[in-house]
């Protein structure tokens, strides 16, 4: 893993994730929860957060849940 020089605000990471992937943020008691479409999306999002920001997905989001079928 690469060394990171400065801490990135969770709000910035959330904004980047939502703009890059088919997902949305739900809020539960003031904590962000990631809602994703498919298991593959979650794997990609997890890798993106780790590579680009050097943090674990669950350090940013309280939890991650798959969307219910329509």
Helices and strands as residue ranges (DSSP letters): H 10-20, E 23-28, E 31-36, H 39-53, H 57-60, E 63-66
